[in-house]
Amino acid sequence: MPINRHSLHAIFSTTLATTISTAMLAFTLPAMANPDPSDWQSVVAEAEGQTVYWNAWGGEARTNAYIEWVAQQVDARYGIELVHVKLGDTSEAVSRVLAEKQAGNDNTGSVDMVWINGENFAAMKNNDLLFGPWSDSLPNYPLTDPDNTPAVRYDWTIPIDGLESPWSSSQVVFYYDTALVEEHPNNMPELLDWAAQNPGEFTYPQVPNFLGNAFITQALLELGEDTRIFYQPMQAEDFDAATEPLWAYLDELHPHLWRSGRAFPSNSADLRSLMGDSEISIALSFSTTEASGAIANYELPDTVRSYVHDSGMIGNMSFMAIPYNAEHKAGAMVVANYLMSPEAQAEKQDPEVWGSNTVLAMEQLTAEERALFDNIDLGIATLPPKELGEVLGQPHPSWVDALAEAWQERYVN
Amino acid sequence: MLLRLAPWILIGVLVVPLAAGLLMVILPAFGYLPVLGGETFHFDAWQALWQRPGLYRSILLSYTSGLITTLVSLSIVVLFLAASRGTWLDRGIRRLVSPLLAIPHAAVAFGLAFLITPSGLFVRWVSPGLTGWERPPDLLIVNDPMGLALMAGLVLKEVPFLLLMCLAALPQLGPEKRVTLARSLGYSANIAWLKSVFPALYPLIRLPVYAVVAYATSVVDMAMILGPTLPPTLSVSILGWFNDPDLDRRYMASAGAVLQLGVTLAALLTWWLGEQCVKRISEGWLVNGARSSGSIAIAVGGRVLLTTTTLLAISAIGGLVIFSVAGFWRFPDALPGTFTLDHWQRILPSVTTPLLNTLSVGLAATLIAAVLVVATLENAARHHLPVSRSQWLLYLPLIVPQVAFLFGLVVAAESISVRPQWALVVAAHLLFVAPYLYLSLSEAYRRLDPRWVQVAHSLGASPWRAFCRVRLPLLLAPLLTACAVSLAVSIGQYLPTLLLGGGRVPTITTEAVAMASGGNRRLIAVLALLQALLPFIGFSLALMIPRLMWSKRRNMRGVV
């Protein structure tokens, strides 16, 4: 039943006609003045009555509940209606913006604000899909102490340039079941030894999932002699030598993994389920409070605890960005600024609510504001901030891309 | 007059968006995507695609799993129908099967994975008592490299679909008369059905069978949960490339989408060749006069296979129900340590709007599709038009990967300044709903004995009156079934709802898919059960209404 040539021809001629006529129809509206964040009063005034469509991953009930709380707050304070567009994957919002740009809709885009970081940010920035600069003029931005905190100025080594405002900070942690593991490993070589003695009880998400990428990046940084090279754009000639220790390590580790490395869980949620089913006894997460949260959600046994490697763990921040064509930029800015307020940040950090770490620098806050954070009970399986150790920066995205590619070539057959 | 326009409206409604969508798949596959700076045509994307590790395995997996799934599902359904005699047991099995249609694919996949995985329900029930396992064994059952778990999951969903299609088509063939006649010639009942009813039935369910082939070769959600991972099936790989933060990968993804189209067409072609072979080979068997050889095997096999499928699916749903109220559930406990309503309480307060949206969009799309399809078919029937070749166009929305195709649709809608809104979502759903409605209904419509309407005309009834009083009532069961299938298809749409609606029209499915990405099995279970609720009501109505309407006319009742 192949389609006959005739109908294919018909499709093409119809489409060409459609495209031409739509191209003629599409006209650019006169550019509307974008809100200017340095004149904050007028931004707040313009924002009142706007409906802000916030595109954010919707896979976690507690995150969704927190966003719902934010919606109530900004409605009461600023008269903004905040709508959470729940995504399965951030790229769905990127697709939407891309399609709008392709069609020439430069002023009335349907995505007002997007929860983003790392590679997605780099891609949107490179393709001129973001509005800005705006974030460094927000009234609450100084509370992050940007002069002394590179993490709010660089997202995976990419300069932020005022295109996204900090929202949450996160760090990779391992978690293990104390009922099944007597002593947890403290670095990658120990993890390998442990895996060899406990075959099938550890695994990591399949690359290029972001947590899978984070695991191999962590291994790369721990096993490498000199890690400075990873914070520069990757040069092809350096790749083999710089990553050789990583592949040697993974080649040795994989036979000892869950299912002998013949299958990998697809994401951090799958990994958590394997832990809940006692299939594995050590896992990792990009959220320091994942284990406590999952215990509260009945997903993990209450014998689970978190730990970090001696040399520190990879960490990064996630941000709010506004697409270049967002229809309600003023509203989005006001919401983004509110999200950085001590009140909203403290609420977010409470594990009862969500348990996601603040981006604010405590010394920038008043004593009263600091007290909001001091009184939070972090939960039984969460490491207190001082035990989290050093935060290792994310390497340049070009390295992570190349690593993911090389992983596929090696382990997918 | 209006009737004559119907086929053109139907084709217009489908072809224009289809063309726009396809164009935005094909152009980037050859390097043209101005928004990302691609302004010249070249084959770079194809070269990158061919060099992907594991590509050939991915293609082979998609192709074979699609064909094997269809063959197994069809065999189960045919053997069961041949064996079933309308006893209470057979009726009971049939009634159990149809609600399974309402359960979303992903939910069945989650449920099945939890049954058969080494830490799953089956192992829990026999551990540690029979097995001595305190920890789950390290066995690769789900995500196996051959795709067996994926095929099993697909079979669970496709068997109810094909069975329903058969049950809707059967009444007009008068199967009892055929079987009675054959039995009077000494054929055993099962063989009588296979030799006298099935050859007449197959042409009626051919389009749905092709839809199964197309669906099974390109399925994404089930393949992500149950399918192999190193490498995954082609459709899952493509989704990964489209979702890759590196936007330049979209060129390769588009090339992959074109390749997927080719793989699906190849599978369809293979199936068609298989049909021709079976036709040749079975000609001898049909008239060889053997009256009962293999009869017992059919009688046992048909019932056992369908019962097994049904029980597996029901256990999978049972697993979901338990999870929706489960506290922590340690391996190898047979049941959760504690039960809680937390999960339901967390979800229920926020589902009213999504449920209403789901219902309004689904009903609107189904209604529009039903009017267009029935008008088209009625037009063809009145003017004795042959089956047009253009019906193959209808299949395109079902086989082109949605993620590729919808991008073009969004571009098209934005180009003519249509903003995301409810009506646009309905229009997008129509694209997927109308083909299913058409393929579920068209053969039944076309093959309705024309003498019924001729008799009505000879008694002086106008064409319109003959349509309303004769054709429509006779086709009530297949029409309602087709509508129920369409409603279920509409309810299952995720990407069209999200991308065309710009997030303005949340449905129970957008909520469920977003939640599924977080992997909390308990909340996924709650949403999957809620998601199944509306199609379940739809299928129940489709089965009940003909029974109530024709409670005094046994031969009209058809289904069940």
Contacts between the chains, C-beta under 8 A, distances in Angstrom:
chain1	res1	chain2	res2	distance
A	1	B	210	7.8
A	1	B	268	6.0
A	1	B	269	6.8
A	1	B	272	5.8
A	1	B	392	6.0
A	2	B	265	6.6
A	2	B	269	6.9
A	3	B	392	5.5
A	3	B	393	7.6
A	4	B	389	6.3
A	7	B	389	7.1
A	7	B	390	6.2
A	7	B	392	7.4
A	7	B	393	6.4
A	11	B	15	7.1
A	11	B	18	7.5
A	11	B	19	5.0
A	11	B	22	6.7
A	12	B	19	7.8
A	14	B	15	6.6
A	14	B	16	6.7
A	14	B	19	5.1
A	15	B	19	3.8
A	15	B	20	6.3
A	15	B	22	7.4
A	15	B	23	4.7
A	18	B	16	6.3
A	18	B	19	6.5
A	18	B	20	6.0
A	18	B	412	7.2
A	19	B	20	7.6
A	19	B	23	6.8
A	22	B	412	6.6
A	22	B	415	3.8
A	22	B	416	5.4
A	23	B	415	7.1
A	25	B	415	6.6
A	25	B	416	5.6
A	25	B	417	7.2
A	26	B	415	5.0
A	26	B	416	7.7
A	26	B	417	7.4
A	53	B	502	7.1
A	53	B	503	5.5
A	53	B	504	7.5
A	55	B	503	6.4
A	57	B	514	7.4
A	57	B	517	6.8
A	57	B	518	7.9
A	58	B	511	7.4
A	58	B	514	3.3
A	58	B	515	6.6
A	58	B	517	7.5
A	58	B	518	7.7
A	59	B	514	5.9
A	59	B	515	6.0
A	59	B	516	7.2
A	59	B	517	3.8
A	59	B	518	2.6
A	59	B	519	7.0
A	59	B	520	7.9
A	60	B	518	4.6
A	60	B	520	7.5
A	61	B	346	5.3
A	61	B	347	7.6
A	61	B	515	7.3
A	61	B	518	7.5
A	61	B	520	6.8
A	61	B	523	5.6
A	65	B	346	7.7
A	68	B	350	7.7
A	83	B	503	7.0
A	83	B	504	7.8
A	85	B	498	7.7
A	85	B	502	7.7
A	85	B	503	2.9
A	85	B	506	7.7
A	86	B	503	7.9
A	86	B	506	7.0
A	86	B	510	6.4
A	86	B	511	6.4
A	86	B	514	3.7
A	86	B	515	7.9
A	87	B	498	7.5
A	87	B	514	6.1
A	87	B	517	8.0
A	88	B	494	7.5
A	88	B	513	4.9
A	88	B	514	5.1
A	88	B	516	7.1
A	88	B	517	4.2
A	89	B	243	5.1
A	89	B	517	6.6
A	91	B	242	7.1
A	91	B	243	4.1
A	91	B	244	7.3
A	91	B	245	6.8
A	92	B	243	7.8
A	92	B	495	7.6
A	92	B	498	6.1
A	92	B	499	6.9
A	94	B	245	7.9
A	94	B	247	7.3
A	95	B	242	7.5
A	95	B	403	7.9
A	95	B	407	5.9
A	95	B	410	7.6
A	95	B	499	6.7
A	96	B	410	6.5
A	96	B	499	6.0
A	96	B	502	6.6
A	98	B	35	5.9
A	98	B	36	7.6
A	98	B	247	7.2
A	98	B	407	7.5
A	99	B	407	5.5
A	99	B	410	3.8
A	99	B	411	4.8
A	99	B	414	6.3
A	99	B	499	7.7
A	100	B	410	7.4
A	100	B	414	5.3
A	101	B	35	5.1
A	102	B	33	7.7
A	102	B	34	7.1
A	102	B	35	4.2
A	102	B	411	4.8
A	102	B	414	7.8
A	103	B	410	7.5
A	103	B	411	4.7
A	103	B	412	7.6
A	103	B	413	7.9
A	103	B	414	3.4
A	103	B	415	4.3
A	104	B	414	7.6
A	104	B	415	7.0
A	105	B	414	4.7
A	105	B	417	7.7
A	108	B	419	7.2
A	110	B	419	7.4
A	110	B	420	5.1
A	110	B	502	3.4
A	110	B	503	7.0
A	110	B	504	7.5
A	111	B	502	7.5
A	111	B	503	7.8
A	118	B	245	7.3
A	119	B	245	3.4
A	119	B	246	6.8
A	120	B	245	4.5
A	122	B	245	7.2
A	123	B	245	5.0
A	123	B	246	6.1
A	123	B	247	4.8
A	126	B	247	7.9
A	127	B	35	7.7
A	127	B	36	6.3
A	127	B	247	5.9
A	199	B	138	7.3
A	200	B	138	3.7
A	206	B	229	5.8
A	206	B	230	7.7
A	208	B	240	7.5
A	208	B	244	7.2
A	258	B	138	6.7
A	259	B	138	6.3
A	259	B	139	7.9
A	259	B	140	4.8
A	259	B	143	7.9
A	260	B	138	7.4
A	262	B	140	5.6
A	262	B	145	7.0
A	262	B	230	6.8
A	263	B	140	5.7
A	263	B	143	4.3
A	263	B	144	7.9
A	263	B	228	7.4
A	263	B	229	5.0
A	263	B	230	6.6
A	264	B	229	5.8
A	264	B	230	7.2
A	266	B	224	6.6
A	266	B	229	6.9
A	267	B	517	7.6
A	267	B	519	6.6
A	268	B	519	7.4
A	269	B	517	7.3
A	269	B	518	5.6
A	269	B	519	1.9
A	269	B	520	7.1
A	270	B	519	5.9
A	272	B	519	6.4
A	273	B	519	6.1
A	273	B	521	6.3
A	274	B	119	7.8
A	276	B	328	7.6
A	276	B	329	7.6
A	277	B	117	7.6
A	277	B	119	3.6
A	277	B	136	6.4
A	277	B	331	5.4
A	278	B	119	6.5
A	278	B	135	5.7
A	278	B	136	6.3
A	278	B	330	6.7
A	278	B	331	4.1
A	279	B	118	7.0
A	279	B	119	5.1
A	279	B	135	7.8
A	279	B	136	5.0
A	279	B	138	7.8
A	279	B	331	7.8
A	295	B	328	8.0
A	297	B	520	6.3
A	297	B	522	7.2
A	298	B	326	6.7
A	298	B	327	4.6
A	298	B	328	4.6
A	298	B	329	7.8
A	298	B	338	7.6
A	298	B	340	6.9
A	298	B	342	7.7
A	298	B	522	6.7
A	299	B	328	7.5
A	299	B	520	6.4
A	299	B	521	7.6
A	299	B	522	7.4
A	300	B	328	7.4
A	301	B	328	5.9
A	301	B	330	6.0
A	302	B	328	7.7
A	401	B	246	6.3
A	408	B	52	7.8
A	408	B	53	5.3
A	408	B	54	7.9
A	409	B	53	5.1
A	411	B	230	6.5
A	412	B	53	4.4
A	412	B	54	4.3
A	412	B	230	5.0
A	412	B	231	4.8
A	413	B	53	6.9
A	413	B	54	6.1
A	413	B	57	7.4
A	413	B	230	7.0
A	413	B	231	7.8
